[in-house]
Amino acid sequence: MSVSITGTPRTYTPAYNEQVVVASSTQTAQTNFRYRCEIVDNTLTNVLATVDVFPDANNLCVFDAKRVIESYVTSNPTLTSMTELSYCAESFKQYYVKVLERYGSTLANHSSGITSVIYAFNAAQRWEDFVGWDDENYFIKTGNVVNFLTNAPDNQVINSNEKAFLHFGVKTDVIARYLRVRTYDSSSSLLQTVLIRNNYYDFHIANGAGKLMRAPSGWNLNDLDGAELISGAQPIITSSVASWVIDVVKSNGTTALTNTRTFIAGTECTPHTSYRVHFLNALGGFDSFTFNRKHEIKDTITKQSFEPVYGSVSGGAWSYAKTDQRKKDFYIETNQTYKLNSDWISEAQSTWLYELITSPEVYIEIGGSWRSCYVKAAEYIEKIQVSDKIFNLEMEIELGKSIRQRW
């Protein structure tokens, strides 16, 4: 009797794509045979779900853990100022799949096999990207340089006091020691090199959560506690800074573990109110974009009313007054929408911003506060410069309902 695990997802796999485990058994001819798949957490004893799977035409067990695991993965939006590099404890789930042989006139479990550890993180890839998914392009290990968890074009413009974020994955323990920020003036001369400690570089400190990290990358770099800086000084971003470059480095402070991301200090010139939007991207991080052109705010109002009895008793007689209300509202609901317009964008930005339109989690900054919102869109057309020349993004978002009852 034996169970062999013959196929598993990548070790670090998108939680919202298929996570198929394939197994075989030498006992498929037994009476009432079926496979029993148990999804267990990092303790190897706590069972998250149990599913019986009948053999396919080749007598194999084919089991997709996606529907179970995605319910354990949420996100870690940064709604407050970041004083240190933070880990994303809610953005991934560590699990194993145990496959058992189950058969007999009275069903009973027999031999079993178990997968190696799998980490599902808060990503949802397009089919063509998922088919070629390779976690070694995004999760740091010894000897490789990886991408940050974003598809945003490089050289992003960050206007004064705008927040931005970078997320990175780590596969190898005790390696991703510092976030390095190099600032430059308008003549491209280096102003300072800042090393920011990663307090969760040792996975054991955060019970494995240091495998998925987030960092500030805009003016919110200045929110970091000065004690977190190994070299350089606060404020990191000043009026003298024209651009800055960010990467993750080893303990020597120079060996890069990620590609670099360049940010350009912008000088916003618009008569309109700017709205900064933050959204969960396809790789499980949060990206940001500013709409700084004409906008409209619309309130859709729904009312329910009744007709009260006209008149009242006055001086022992029933009397009427011109001020008697003919209708009274007993339920009022308002639904506020914003129609936002961006400045001109590039073809690369148009492709990237598909992730904003399709994101399940979007926040907008209004009056200095983050508010959850819903993107109203039935379609999205990616623009191509060779045919459209210049273009921008128009987007309509819906805020939460406001309900008022009074009568």
C-alpha positions in Angstrom: 0.0 0.0 0.0 1.3 3.4 -0.9 0.4 6.9 -2.0 2.7 8.9 -4.2 2.4 12.7 -4.7 3.1 13.2 -8.4 2.2 16.9 -8.9 1.9 20.0 -6.8 1.6 23.8 -7.3 4.7 26.0 -7.1 5.9 26.5 -3.6 4.7 30.1 -3.7 1.5 30.2 -5.7 -1.3 32.7 -6.4 -4.1 32.0 -4.0 -6.8 32.9 -6.5 -5.6 30.6 -9.2 -5.7 26.8 -9.4 -3.7 24.9 -6.8 -3.8 21.3 -8.2 -2.3 18.4 -6.3 -2.0 15.0 -8.2 -1.5 11.7 -6.4 -1.5 8.0 -7.3 -2.2 4.9 -5.3 -1.5 1.1 -5.6 -4.9 0.2 -4.1 -7.4 1.7 -6.5 -8.9 -1.7 -7.1 -10.1 -2.1 -3.5 -13.8 -2.1 -2.7 -15.3 1.4 -2.4 -11.9 3.0 -3.1 -11.6 6.8 -3.0 -8.9 9.3 -2.1 -9.3 11.5 1.0 -7.6 14.9 0.8 -7.0 16.8 4.0 -5.7 20.3 3.8 -3.7 21.0 7.0 -2.0 24.1 8.2 1.6 24.7 9.4 1.0 22.6 12.5 0.4 19.5 10.3 -2.4 18.5 12.7 -5.0 21.2 12.3 -7.3 20.1 9.4 -8.7 23.0 7.4 -10.9 20.9 5.1 -11.5 17.3 4.2 -12.6 16.3 0.7 -13.2 12.9 -0.8 -12.0 12.5 -4.4 -12.8 9.6 -6.6 -10.1 8.4 -9.0 -10.1 9.8 -12.5 -9.9 7.7 -15.7 -6.2 7.1 -15.0 -6.9 6.2 -11.3 -5.3 9.4 -10.2 -6.4 11.8 -7.5 -6.7 15.3 -9.0 -7.6 17.8 -6.3 -7.7 21.6 -6.4 -7.2 23.3 -3.0 -8.0 26.8 -4.4 -11.6 27.2 -3.1 -10.6 26.3 0.4 -7.3 28.2 0.6 -8.6 31.5 -0.9 -11.0 31.8 2.0 -8.0 32.0 4.4 -6.3 34.8 2.5 -7.2 38.4 2.8 -5.0 41.5 2.5 -3.0 44.0 4.5 -3.8 47.5 3.3 -1.7 50.1 5.0 -4.3 52.5 6.3 -2.0 54.2 8.8 1.5 55.6 8.7 4.2 53.0 8.5 7.0 53.4 11.0 8.8 50.3 10.0 8.9 47.7 7.2 5.9 45.5 7.8 5.0 41.9 7.2 1.7 40.9 5.5 0.5 38.2 7.9 -3.0 38.0 6.4 -1.9 38.0 2.8 -0.7 34.4 2.6 -1.5 31.0 3.9 0.9 28.2 4.6 -0.5 24.7 4.1 0.0 21.0 3.1 -2.3 18.5 1.4 -2.4 15.0 2.9 -3.7 12.4 0.5 -5.0 9.1 2.1 -6.3 5.9 0.6 -9.8 5.2 1.8 -11.6 2.0 1.0 -13.3 -1.2 2.4 -16.8 -2.5 3.0 -16.7 -0.3 6.1 -14.8 2.7 4.8 -11.5 3.3 6.6 -8.3 5.3 6.0 -5.1 3.5 5.1 -1.8 4.7 3.8 -1.1 8.3 3.0 1.3 10.8 1.4 1.7 14.5 2.0 2.9 17.4 -0.2 5.8 19.6 0.7 4.8 23.0 2.1 2.8 25.4 -0.1 2.5 29.1 0.4 -0.6 30.6 -1.2 -0.4 34.4 -1.3 -2.9 37.1 -2.3 -2.4 37.1 -6.0 -4.7 36.5 -9.0 -3.0 36.0 -12.3 -4.4 36.3 -15.8 -4.5 32.8 -17.4 -1.6 33.5 -19.7 0.5 34.8 -16.8 -0.5 31.9 -14.5 0.4 29.3 -17.1 4.0 30.5 -17.0 4.1 31.4 -13.3 7.5 31.0 -11.7 7.8 32.0 -8.1 11.6 32.5 -8.4 10.9 35.7 -10.4 9.3 37.3 -7.4 10.5 35.6 -4.2 14.0 36.3 -3.0 16.5 33.5 -2.4 20.2 33.2 -2.4 21.7 34.0 -5.7 18.8 35.6 -7.6 17.5 39.1 -8.2 13.8 39.3 -8.3 10.9 41.7 -9.2 8.9 43.6 -6.7 5.3 42.5 -6.5 4.0 45.0 -9.0 3.5 45.4 -12.7 3.5 49.2 -12.6 5.8 50.9 -15.1 9.1 52.1 -13.7 9.8 55.9 -13.2 6.6 56.6 -11.4 5.8 60.2 -10.7 5.1 60.9 -7.0 3.7 64.3 -6.2 4.3 66.1 -2.9 3.1 64.2 0.2 1.7 61.3 -1.9 1.9 57.8 -0.4 3.1 54.8 -2.4 4.1 51.2 -1.5 6.3 48.3 -2.6 5.8 44.7 -1.7 8.4 41.9 -2.0 8.5 38.2 -1.4 11.2 36.3 0.4 12.0 32.6 0.0 15.3 32.3 1.8 15.5 33.0 5.6 17.8 35.6 7.0 18.8 37.3 3.7 16.6 40.3 2.9 18.2 42.5 5.5 17.6 46.1 4.3 15.6 48.3 2.1 18.0 50.6 0.3 16.9 54.1 -0.8 19.2 56.3 -2.9 18.1 59.9 -3.4 19.3 62.2 -6.2 19.0 65.9 -7.0 18.0 67.4 -10.3 21.5 67.0 -11.7 21.5 63.3 -10.8 24.0 63.7 -8.0 23.6 61.3 -5.1 22.3 63.1 -2.0 22.3 60.2 0.4 22.0 56.4 0.7 19.5 55.2 3.3 19.5 51.7 4.6 16.2 50.7 6.4 16.3 47.6 8.5 13.9 44.7 7.9 13.0 43.6 11.4 11.4 40.4 10.0 14.3 39.2 7.9 14.3 36.1 10.3 11.2 34.2 9.5 11.0 32.8 13.0 10.5 36.3 14.4 7.1 36.6 12.7 6.2 32.9 12.4 7.0 32.8 8.7 5.1 36.1 8.0 8.4 37.8 6.9 8.0 35.9 3.6 5.7 38.7 2.3 6.8 42.2 3.1 5.6 45.8 2.4 7.5 49.0 2.5 6.7 52.7 1.9 8.1 54.1 -1.4 6.6 57.6 -1.7 6.7 60.6 0.7 5.6 58.1 3.4 9.2 57.1 3.6 9.4 60.1 5.9 7.0 58.4 8.3 9.6 55.7 9.1 11.0 55.9 12.6 14.5 57.3 12.5 15.7 54.3 14.6 14.9 52.1 11.7 17.6 53.8 9.6 21.0 52.1 9.7 22.5 54.8 7.5 21.2 58.1 6.2 18.8 60.4 8.0 15.2 61.6 8.0 13.6 63.2 6.2 14.5 60.9 3.3 12.4 62.8 0.7 12.8 66.6 0.7 12.3 69.5 -1.7 15.9 68.9 -2.9 15.2 65.4 -4.0 14.4 65.0 -7.7 14.3 61.2 -7.8 14.9 58.2 -5.7 15.8 54.5 -6.4 14.7 51.6 -4.1 15.8 48.0 -3.9 16.3 45.3 -1.3 19.9 44.4 -0.3 21.8 41.9 1.7 23.4 42.6 5.1 26.5 44.2 3.4 24.2 47.0 2.2 25.3 46.7 -1.4 24.3 43.3 -2.9 21.0 43.7 -4.5 18.3 41.1 -4.1 15.6 42.8 -6.2 15.4 44.9 -9.3 15.4 48.7 -8.7 12.3 50.9 -8.8 12.8 54.5 -9.7 10.4 57.3 -8.5 10.3 60.8 -9.8 9.4 63.8 -7.7 6.5 65.5 -9.4 5.4 69.1 -9.3 1.6 68.9 -9.7 0.1 71.8 -11.6 -3.7 71.4 -11.8 -6.7 73.6 -10.9 -8.6 70.4 -10.0 -8.7 68.4 -6.8 -6.4 65.4 -6.9 -7.6 62.0 -5.7 -5.1 59.3 -4.8 -6.3 55.8 -5.3 -4.7 52.6 -3.8 -5.6 49.2 -5.1 -4.8 45.5 -4.7 -2.8 44.5 -7.7 -2.6 41.2 -9.5 0.5 40.1 -7.6 -0.9 40.7 -4.1 0.7 44.1 -3.4 -0.9 47.6 -3.3 -0.3 50.0 -6.1 -1.3 53.7 -6.2 -2.4 56.2 -8.9 -3.5 59.8 -8.9 -6.5 61.3 -10.8 -5.9 65.0 -11.1 -8.1 66.3 -13.8 -11.8 67.2 -13.9 -14.1 65.2 -11.6 -17.8 65.0 -10.9 -19.5 64.0 -7.7 -23.0 62.6 -7.9 -25.4 61.5 -5.2 -28.1 59.1 -6.2 -31.0 59.4 -3.7 -33.6 56.8 -2.9 -36.6 57.8 -0.7 -39.5 55.9 0.8 -42.3 58.1 2.2 -45.9 58.1 3.5 -48.8 60.5 3.5 -49.6 61.6 7.1 -53.0 62.6 8.3 -53.6 66.2 7.4 -54.6 68.7 10.1 -54.5 68.6 13.9 -56.7 69.6 16.8 -56.5 73.3 17.7 -58.8 75.0 20.2 -61.1 72.0 20.4 -61.6 71.8 16.6 -59.9 70.1 13.8 -57.9 72.6 11.7 -55.6 72.7 8.8 -52.6 74.7 8.0 -50.7 75.4 4.8 -47.6 74.1 6.6 -49.0 70.6 7.0 -46.7 68.1 5.3 -48.2 66.2 2.5 -45.5 63.6 2.5 -42.9 62.5 5.1 -39.8 60.5 4.3 -39.2 57.6 6.6 -36.2 56.1 4.7 -33.5 58.0 2.8 -30.6 56.3 1.1 -27.8 58.2 -0.7 -25.2 56.5 -2.9 -22.3 58.7 -3.8 -20.2 58.2 -7.0 -17.1 60.0 -8.2 -16.3 60.3 -11.9 -12.5 60.7 -12.0 -10.2 61.7 -14.9 -6.4 61.2 -15.0 -3.8 63.2 -16.8 -2.4 61.8 -20.0 -1.0 58.3 -19.5 1.4 56.1 -21.4 0.6 52.8 -23.2 2.4 51.0 -20.4 0.3 52.7 -17.8 -2.9 51.9 -19.7 -1.9 48.2 -19.6 -1.1 48.3 -15.9 -4.2 50.2 -14.9 -6.4 47.3 -16.1 -5.4 45.9 -12.6 -7.1 49.0 -11.0 -10.3 48.5 -12.9 -10.5 44.8 -12.1 -9.2 45.0 -8.5 -11.4 43.6 -5.8 -10.1 46.0 -3.2 -9.8 49.7 -3.9 -9.3 52.7 -1.6 -9.5 56.4 -2.3 -8.0 59.2 -0.2 -10.6 61.9 0.5 -9.8 64.7 2.9 -6.7 62.8 4.2 -8.6 59.7 5.0 -8.8 56.4 3.2 -12.2 55.2 2.1 -13.2 51.9 0.6 -14.8 52.2 -2.9 -16.1 50.1 -5.7 -15.0 50.6 -9.3 -18.0 50.7 -11.7 -16.9 49.3 -15.0 -18.3 46.8 -17.4 -15.4 46.9 -19.8 -11.8 48.2 -20.1 -10.1 49.2 -23.4 -6.3 49.2 -23.3 -5.0 52.1 -25.3 -2.3 51.9 -27.9 -0.3 55.0 -28.8 0.2 54.1 -32.5 -3.6 54.5 -33.0 -4.8 56.7 -30.1 -1.8 59.1 -29.9 -2.8 60.6 -26.5 -5.3 59.3 -24.0 -6.2 59.4 -20.3 -8.2 57.2 -17.9 -11.8 58.0 -16.9 -13.1 55.9 -14.0 -16.3 56.0 -12.0 -16.2 54.8 -8.4 -19.0 54.3 -5.9 -18.6 54.9 -2.2 -20.4 53.2 0.6 -24.1 53.9 1.1 -25.3 56.5 3.5 -28.7 55.8 5.2 -30.7 58.3 7.1 -34.0 57.6 8.8 -36.0 60.4 10.4 -39.7 61.1 10.8 
